[in-house]
Amino acid sequence: MNRPAILPSFLYRCAFAALVIAACIATLSGCRRSEPDEPPVATPSFSISRERVAIGSPVKLTYSFEVAPEASIDGDYWVFVHVLDPDGERLWTDDHQPPTPTSQWKPGETIEYTRTVFVPNYPYIGEAVVRLGLYSQQTGRRLTLSGNQASRREYIVGRFRLVPQSENIFLIDKAGWHPAEVAVDNPAMEWKWTARRAVISFRNPRQDATLYLEYDARADQFRPPQQATIRARDAEIAIFVADARDRTLLTFPISAAELGDDEMAELSIEVDRTFRPGGGDTRELGIRVFHVFVEPVS
């Protein structure tokens, strides 16, 4: 006797479901209308100085943008770069402003530049995927590019392989280094201050090498700026003016003869003057070092 009452209830539920589906379709259509398709402003590409990159090592990243013939970019956009594992988990970023601001990019030209970055000490070994895009820091808007789009205006441009840090030359802080410090707002940003003379020791590669030194200095403390000297044993490798207020990467060639024949080699960073921070901090500080790295020349 109660069975006829089931049909109206069933029809009611069907009608309600249809209304929900229609509302969702309308909402999605509205979203599509709010983010209309736009012609691509450029075709990006990417290359890396080597396909196997050890954790903690420096590597050269080359970015290229072939600007579309009819492109018109309405401001200065940043390049966002995401390095991810194959599952899409972000390993690190290399967001930056291109050397030539995007507002100055001309239709039909190619913008190309190279950046040297240090691979963060992230606990992952394996394939890494590089995605990039152009975005506005003010509005968050992303520009359309031509390429393999992985998600919302984020494009796959390259792959490389991360290998263990053990493939690098291991450096030992022998003397003249203050304890490591970490930025409060960025745990990935770490540095060490030198004293007047800071020494590193490492197993001698017995071949020509390159010293990478990323540093900054308290140029406001000195008139004229500090002078820094790099030495291998007693040989003077280089002298530079330590006047960088922002993080600056320097490279210095070192010959096998300068490293000597001993099992262990040493390099020192010496400054002509130091300062004390004050406020109860009595340390004698030279320059602030973010990265120091020795790479054999292959």
C-alpha positions as CSV (number, residue, x, y, z in Angstrom):
1,M,0.0,0.0,0.0
2,N,2.9,2.4,0.6
3,R,4.8,1.7,-2.6
4,P,3.2,4.5,-4.7
5,A,4.6,7.1,-2.3
6,I,8.2,6.2,-3.3
7,L,8.0,7.5,-6.9
8,P,7.4,11.2,-6.0
9,S,10.3,11.1,-3.5
10,F,12.5,9.6,-6.1
11,L,11.6,12.2,-8.6
12,Y,12.2,14.9,-6.1
13,R,15.7,13.7,-5.4
14,C,16.4,13.5,-9.1
15,A,15.1,17.0,-9.7
16,F,17.3,18.3,-6.8
17,A,20.4,16.6,-8.2
18,A,19.7,18.1,-11.6
19,L,19.6,21.5,-10.1
20,V,22.9,21.0,-8.2
21,I,24.6,19.8,-11.4
22,A,23.2,22.7,-13.4
23,A,24.5,25.1,-10.7
24,C,28.0,23.5,-10.8
25,I,28.1,23.8,-14.6
26,A,27.1,27.4,-14.4
27,T,29.7,28.1,-11.8
28,L,32.4,26.4,-13.8
29,S,31.3,28.4,-16.9
30,G,31.5,31.6,-14.9
31,C,35.1,30.7,-13.8
32,R,36.1,30.0,-17.4
33,R,34.7,33.4,-18.4
34,S,36.6,35.2,-15.5
35,E,39.9,33.7,-16.8
36,P,39.6,33.9,-20.6
37,D,42.2,32.2,-22.8
38,E,44.9,34.7,-23.8
39,P,47.5,34.4,-26.6
40,P,50.9,33.2,-25.3
41,V,53.4,36.0,-24.8
42,A,56.5,33.8,-25.1
43,T,57.9,30.3,-25.5
44,P,60.1,29.4,-22.6
45,S,63.0,26.9,-22.6
46,F,65.5,25.8,-20.0
47,S,68.9,24.1,-19.9
48,I,71.2,23.0,-17.1
49,S,75.0,22.8,-17.1
50,R,75.0,19.1,-16.2
51,E,72.4,16.4,-16.1
52,R,73.6,14.9,-12.8
53,V,73.7,17.4,-10.0
54,A,74.9,16.6,-6.5
55,I,73.0,18.0,-3.5
56,G,74.7,21.1,-2.2
57,S,76.7,21.9,-5.4
58,P,76.5,24.9,-7.6
59,V,74.9,24.5,-11.0
60,K,74.3,26.9,-13.9
61,L,70.6,27.3,-15.1
62,T,70.0,28.9,-18.4
63,Y,66.5,30.4,-19.1
64,S,65.3,31.5,-22.5
65,F,62.1,33.2,-23.6
66,E,61.3,33.6,-27.3
67,V,58.9,36.5,-27.3
68,A,55.8,36.1,-29.5
69,P,55.6,38.3,-32.6
70,E,52.4,40.1,-31.3
71,A,53.3,40.0,-27.6
72,S,52.5,43.0,-25.4
73,I,53.4,42.6,-21.7
74,D,51.7,45.1,-19.4
75,G,54.3,45.3,-16.7
76,D,57.2,43.7,-14.9
77,Y,56.6,40.1,-14.1
78,W,58.7,37.7,-12.1
79,V,59.8,34.3,-13.3
80,F,58.7,31.6,-10.9
81,V,60.7,28.4,-11.1
82,H,59.6,25.2,-9.2
83,V,61.8,22.2,-8.9
84,L,59.7,19.1,-8.0
85,D,60.0,15.4,-7.6
86,P,58.0,13.2,-10.1
87,D,55.1,13.1,-7.6
88,G,54.8,16.9,-7.7
89,E,56.3,17.6,-4.3
90,R,58.2,20.9,-4.4
91,L,62.0,20.5,-3.7
92,W,63.0,24.1,-4.0
93,T,62.4,27.3,-6.0
94,D,64.4,29.8,-8.0
95,D,61.9,32.7,-8.3
96,H,63.6,35.8,-9.7
97,Q,63.3,38.9,-11.8
98,P,64.8,38.5,-15.3
99,P,67.8,40.8,-16.0
100,T,65.8,42.5,-18.7
101,P,62.4,43.5,-17.1
102,T,59.4,41.9,-19.0
103,S,58.0,45.4,-19.7
104,Q,61.0,45.9,-22.0
105,W,60.7,42.6,-23.9
106,K,60.2,43.3,-27.6
107,P,58.0,41.2,-29.9
108,G,60.1,38.6,-31.8
109,E,63.3,38.8,-29.7
110,T,64.8,36.1,-27.5
111,I,65.7,36.8,-23.9
112,E,68.3,34.5,-22.5
113,Y,70.4,34.6,-19.3
114,T,72.2,32.2,-16.9
115,R,72.0,32.0,-13.1
116,T,74.3,30.0,-10.9
117,V,72.5,28.5,-7.9
118,F,73.4,26.1,-5.1
119,V,71.2,23.0,-4.8
120,P,69.7,23.1,-1.3
121,N,70.4,20.2,1.1
122,Y,67.0,18.6,0.5
123,P,66.7,14.8,1.4
124,Y,65.8,13.6,-2.0
125,I,67.8,11.6,-4.7
126,G,66.3,11.0,-8.1
127,E,64.7,12.7,-11.1
128,A,63.7,16.4,-10.7
129,V,61.2,18.2,-12.9
130,V,61.5,21.9,-13.6
131,R,58.4,24.1,-14.1
132,L,58.2,27.8,-14.7
133,G,55.9,30.7,-15.5
134,L,55.5,34.4,-15.3
135,Y,53.6,36.1,-12.5
136,S,52.8,39.5,-11.0
137,Q,53.9,40.0,-7.4
138,Q,51.2,42.6,-7.0
139,T,48.2,40.8,-8.4
140,G,49.3,37.1,-8.6
141,R,48.3,37.1,-12.3
142,R,50.1,34.6,-14.4
143,L,50.8,35.1,-18.1
144,T,50.0,32.5,-20.8
145,L,53.1,30.9,-22.3
146,S,53.5,28.4,-25.2
147,G,54.6,25.0,-24.0
148,N,53.7,21.9,-22.0
149,Q,51.3,23.2,-19.4
150,A,51.3,21.1,-16.2
151,S,48.8,23.2,-14.2
152,R,47.4,26.7,-14.1
153,R,49.9,28.6,-16.4
154,E,52.8,26.6,-15.1
155,Y,54.9,24.9,-17.8
156,I,57.3,21.9,-17.7
157,V,60.6,23.0,-19.3
158,G,63.2,20.4,-18.2
159,R,64.4,17.5,-16.1
160,F,67.6,16.5,-14.4
161,R,68.9,14.0,-11.8
162,L,69.8,14.8,-8.2
163,V,72.6,12.6,-6.9
164,P,74.1,12.3,-3.3
165,Q,76.1,15.0,-1.7
166,S,78.9,12.5,-1.2
167,E,79.9,13.1,-4.9
168,N,81.1,16.6,-3.8
169,I,84.5,17.5,-2.3
170,F,83.8,17.6,1.5
171,L,85.0,20.8,3.1
172,I,86.2,21.0,6.7
173,D,86.0,24.2,8.7
174,K,89.5,24.1,10.1
175,A,89.8,27.5,11.9
176,G,88.4,31.0,11.9
177,W,84.7,30.2,11.4
178,H,81.9,31.3,13.7
179,P,78.9,28.9,14.3
180,A,76.3,28.7,11.5
181,E,73.2,31.0,11.7
182,V,69.8,30.7,10.1
183,A,67.4,33.4,9.0
184,V,64.4,33.6,11.3
185,D,61.9,34.0,8.4
186,N,63.7,31.5,6.0
187,P,65.1,28.3,7.5
188,A,66.7,27.5,4.2
189,M,68.9,30.6,4.4
190,E,72.1,29.8,6.4
191,W,75.5,31.5,6.7
192,K,78.7,31.6,8.7
193,W,80.8,34.6,9.6
194,T,84.5,34.5,9.2
195,A,87.0,35.8,11.7
196,R,90.1,37.7,10.3
197,R,91.3,34.5,8.8
198,A,89.1,31.5,8.0
199,V,90.6,28.2,6.8
200,I,89.0,25.3,5.0
201,S,90.6,21.9,4.5
202,F,89.7,19.2,2.0
203,R,91.0,16.1,0.3
204,N,93.3,17.3,-2.5
205,P,91.8,16.6,-6.0
206,R,95.3,17.0,-7.5
207,Q,93.9,18.8,-10.5
208,D,92.8,22.3,-11.4
209,A,89.7,23.5,-9.5
210,T,87.3,26.4,-9.1
211,L,86.5,28.0,-5.8
212,Y,82.9,29.3,-5.4
213,L,82.4,31.9,-2.7
214,E,78.9,33.4,-2.1
215,Y,79.2,36.2,0.5
216,D,78.1,39.7,1.6
217,A,79.8,42.2,3.8
218,R,79.0,45.1,6.2
219,A,80.2,47.7,3.9
220,D,78.6,50.4,6.1
221,Q,81.3,49.5,8.8
222,F,84.3,50.4,6.7
223,R,85.7,53.3,4.8
224,P,87.2,52.2,2.5
225,P,85.7,48.7,2.2
226,Q,87.5,45.6,3.5
227,Q,90.0,43.9,1.3
228,A,89.9,40.1,1.2
229,T,92.6,37.7,0.1
230,I,92.3,34.1,-1.0
231,R,95.3,31.9,-0.3
232,A,96.2,28.3,-1.1
233,R,99.0,27.3,1.4
234,D,101.1,30.5,1.2
235,A,100.3,31.3,-2.4
236,E,98.0,34.3,-3.1
237,I,95.2,33.2,-5.3
238,A,93.1,36.4,-5.5
239,I,92.4,39.7,-3.9
240,F,89.0,41.3,-4.0
241,V,87.2,44.3,-2.4
242,A,84.6,43.0,0.0
243,D,81.9,45.7,-0.7
244,A,78.9,43.5,-1.6
245,R,75.9,44.6,0.5
246,D,73.8,41.8,-1.1
247,R,74.6,38.1,-1.6
248,T,77.2,38.0,-4.3
249,L,78.8,34.9,-6.0
250,L,82.5,35.0,-6.9
251,T,84.5,32.3,-8.6
252,F,88.3,31.9,-8.5
253,P,90.4,29.5,-10.6
254,I,93.0,27.4,-8.6
255,S,95.7,25.4,-10.3
256,A,96.8,21.9,-9.2
257,A,100.2,23.4,-8.5
258,E,98.8,25.9,-6.1
259,L,97.0,23.1,-4.2
260,G,100.2,21.2,-3.8
261,D,101.0,17.5,-3.5
262,D,99.8,16.8,0.0
263,E,96.9,14.5,0.7
264,M,94.9,17.3,2.2
265,A,94.7,20.8,0.7
266,E,93.9,24.1,2.5
267,L,92.4,27.4,1.4
268,S,92.1,30.6,3.6
269,I,90.0,33.7,3.3
270,E,91.6,36.6,5.0
271,V,90.3,40.2,5.6
272,D,92.4,43.2,6.4
273,R,89.9,44.5,9.0
274,T,87.1,43.1,11.2
275,F,84.3,44.6,13.3
276,R,82.4,43.8,16.5
277,P,78.6,43.9,16.3
278,G,78.2,45.4,19.8
279,G,75.1,45.0,22.0
280,G,76.9,42.3,24.0
281,D,78.1,40.5,20.9
282,T,81.9,40.5,21.2
283,R,82.7,38.4,18.1
284,E,85.3,39.6,15.7
285,L,83.6,39.4,12.3
286,G,85.0,39.5,8.8
287,I,82.6,38.7,5.9
288,R,79.4,36.7,5.9
289,V,79.7,33.5,3.8
290,F,76.6,31.7,2.5
291,H,78.4,29.1,0.4
292,V,81.9,28.0,-0.2
293,F,82.6,25.2,-2.6
294,V,85.5,23.6,-4.4
295,E,84.8,22.0,-7.8
296,P,87.5,20.1,-9.8
297,V,87.7,21.2,-13.4
298,S,86.6,18.3,-15.6
